[in-house]
Amino acid sequence: MNYNPEEDSLYIVARDSRVFDSKENDEDIRLEYGRDGEVAGIEIINTRRNLAKALAQEIAREIKAAAANSLLNRLQTSPEKTEQ
């Protein structure tokens, strides 16, 4: 993994292979492929913005899941109300 702070770009080596082809996944992410079609590398431009966004989305998912589990646990452990 190599990070260039001047360009704010991150390159992740997925496996040691010569790059045969590449494809832009979106405007900031490019996947590079070996001859066999497997991902050989990933380049992320505007790394800080993209990783911060991805991290914030993951944290939001975790918070929602924890809140849902907490509510479910409270509902399952609360005493049932019976009518008299």
Backbone hydrogen bonds, N-H to C=O, Kabsch-Sander energy under -0.5 kcal/mol:
donor,donor_aa,acceptor,acceptor_aa,energy
2,N,11,Y,-2.8
4,N,9,S,-3.0
8,D,4,N,-1.3
9,S,4,N,-1.7
10,L,44,I,-2.6
11,Y,2,N,-3.1
12,I,42,I,-3.0
13,V,11,Y,-0.5
14,A,12,I,-0.8
14,A,40,A,-1.7
15,R,40,A,-1.6
17,S,15,R,-1.3
20,F,33,Y,-3.7
21,D,33,Y,-1.8
23,K,31,L,-2.7
25,N,23,K,-0.6
25,N,29,I,-2.6
26,D,29,I,-1.4
29,I,26,D,-0.8
30,R,43,E,-2.5
31,L,23,K,-3.1
32,E,41,G,-3.0
33,Y,21,D,-3.5
34,G,38,E,-2.6
37,G,34,G,-2.0
40,A,32,E,-3.4
41,G,32,E,-1.7
42,I,12,I,-2.3
43,E,30,R,-2.8
44,I,10,L,-3.1
45,I,28,D,-3.2
45,I,43,E,-0.5
46,N,7,E,-0.6
46,N,8,D,-0.8
47,T,8,D,-2.6
50,N,46,N,-2.5
51,L,47,T,-3.3
52,A,48,R,-2.2
53,K,49,R,-2.2
54,A,50,N,-2.3
55,L,51,L,-2.8
56,A,52,A,-2.5
57,Q,53,K,-2.2
58,E,54,A,-2.2
59,I,55,L,-2.5
60,A,56,A,-2.3
61,R,57,Q,-2.1
62,E,58,E,-2.4
63,I,59,I,-2.6
64,K,60,A,-2.4
65,A,61,R,-2.4
66,A,62,E,-2.5
67,A,63,I,-2.5
68,A,64,K,-2.4
69,N,65,A,-2.5
70,S,66,A,-2.4
71,L,67,A,-2.4
72,L,68,A,-2.4
73,N,69,N,-2.6
74,R,70,S,-2.3
75,L,71,L,-2.4
76,Q,72,L,-2.1
77,T,73,N,-1.7
78,S,74,R,-1.2
